Amino acid sequence: MNRYAERLSDLRLLYETVLREARDAGDLARYLDAELLISLWPRLWLPAQVRRGWESTFSVLTSTAA
């Protein structure tokens, strides 16, 4: 695996973990970047309930889902 693929894989894992495990809005603000979240969104593995919750709150994520 090349360095770009490794970094992308690490970012996806970080974002998946934060989206599932964040305790409060401070955790989200501390670890997530909106533009990066939008670009990673279609490739993140999330439980359906978590994905639906985020997409219902932030419609921009629905438009990026493949």
C-alpha positions in Angstrom: 0.0 0.0 0.0 1.4 3.4 -0.9 1.6 6.3 1.5 -1.4 8.1 0.1 -3.6 5.0 0.5 -2.3 4.4 4.0 -3.1 8.0 5.0 -6.5 7.8 3.5 -7.2 4.5 5.3 -6.0 6.1 8.6 -8.2 9.2 8.0 -11.3 7.0 7.2 -10.7 5.0 10.4 -10.3 8.1 12.5 -13.5 9.7 11.1 -15.5 6.5 11.4 -14.4 6.2 15.1 -15.1 9.8 16.0 -18.5 9.8 14.3 -19.5 6.7 16.3 -17.8 7.4 19.6 -17.8 11.2 20.1 -19.0 12.2 23.6 -20.0 15.7 22.7 -19.8 18.5 20.1 -16.3 19.4 21.4 -15.0 16.0 20.3 -16.5 16.5 16.8 -15.0 20.0 16.5 -11.6 18.8 17.7 -11.2 15.9 15.4 -13.3 16.5 12.3 -12.8 18.9 9.4 -16.0 19.7 7.4 -14.5 19.6 3.9 -12.6 16.4 4.6 -15.7 14.8 6.1 -17.7 15.7 3.0 -15.0 14.2 0.7 -14.7 11.0 2.8 -18.4 10.5 3.5 -19.2 8.1 0.6 -16.3 5.9 1.6 -17.0 5.7 5.4 -18.4 2.6 6.9 -20.9 3.6 9.5 -23.9 1.9 11.2 -27.0 2.8 9.3 -28.5 4.7 12.2 -25.4 6.9 12.5 -25.3 7.6 8.7 -29.0 8.5 8.6 -28.6 10.8 11.6 -25.8 12.7 10.1 -27.4 12.8 6.6 -30.7 14.1 8.1 -28.9 16.9 9.9 -26.4 17.8 7.1 -28.0 17.5 3.7 -24.7 18.1 2.0 -23.7 14.6 3.0 -26.7 13.1 1.2 -25.7 14.8 -2.0 -22.2 13.3 -1.8 -23.3 9.7 -1.0 -22.6 7.4 -4.0 
